[in-house]
Amino acid sequence: MKKALLLLLVLTLILPAAALAGDFTVYHAPSRSKAPFVEEVPLLEKAPFAEDAELLRVDFINIKIGDAILLRCCGESMLIDGGTGDKLSWLEFFFESQGITGFTYYMNTHYHDDHLDAAIRLVQRGYPAIAFLSKYSRETRIPEVVKLMSALDKKGIPHHQLLSGDRMTLGGAEITFIQNIRQDDSHGVNARSMMLHIRFKNRTMLLPADVTGASLDQVMEDYPQYMNVDIMKSPHHGINRLRSEFFEASGPELVVITSNMSNGETLAKQLRNRKIPHYYISMGTVSAQTDGEIWYVEQLPMPGK
């Protein structure tokens, strides 16, 4: 019996990704910490993808608190937000470790400093891109956006305005940008953040930026086809509770909290009660890869460990 169980374990670790797809779509690397904080998650010692497989990779970069998310697929890349300006060295440390000197696109969800400042500094420091994408027009007089446009002009990077419902491809991945279209900016910057739905073949991810509460419910009602996903980023860094209706609609197998255990505890408590695995970026960059059939998620070690 023990030999049979050992053989089954070995086969599980070496089977190709397509053969693993079943009850689970998200598999985890063995953890160096308590993450993903749920018992009996499906584990794999290493990524089960063939060397020549086309992959989507999503890195939730460890900047302690804030959104800095790098998408890479089939030779193209997109940096989403980036955190506050004082996290620039954290970003550059990660980019250097990955051999990254520029991006295909920058993308900003909203102009708050914990989402935009570091990206402006990257532009100023000479990290190139084909274009910078955001929901703002060039006529916007918001000081932070004016500063962004000035930096882009000096580096010759064009800006493209995004509207809710716009779609684009990044390598083989399809990205749909969605936003609360019922409220104007007087309802708050967070409530009007631009969200991203990402699909790569059969696998999906939702990046809700800082949208929470009633605004998130309205997006759910207007765009129900983009709610049910495999992986979700925590809305607003896990600071806010999520309504039961949204949990039922989204049904994620994994949530990545872009904060630390203290600030993200409100959401984490809900996730533990629902037995949903979750990671904090403050414990190390969370890297999720998929071949379009399964996800493989690992938390990269902190520098010096």
Buried (B, 14 or more C-beta within 10 A) or exposed (E): EEEEEEEEEEEBEEEBBEEBBEEBBBBBBEBBEEBBBBEEBBEBEEBBBEEEBBBBBBBBBBBBBBBBBBBBBEEBBBBBBBBBBEBBEBBBEBBEEBEBEBBBBBBBBBBBBBBBBBBBBBBBEEBBBBBBBBBBEEEBEEEBBBBBBEBBEEBEBEBEEBEBEBEBEBBBBBBBBBBBBEBEEEEBBBBBBBBBBBBBBEBBBBBBBBBBBBBBBBBBEBBEEBBEBBBBBBBBBBBBEBBEEBBEBBBBBBBBBBBBBEBBBBBBEBBBEBEBBBBBBBBBBBBBBBBBBBBBBBBBEEEEE
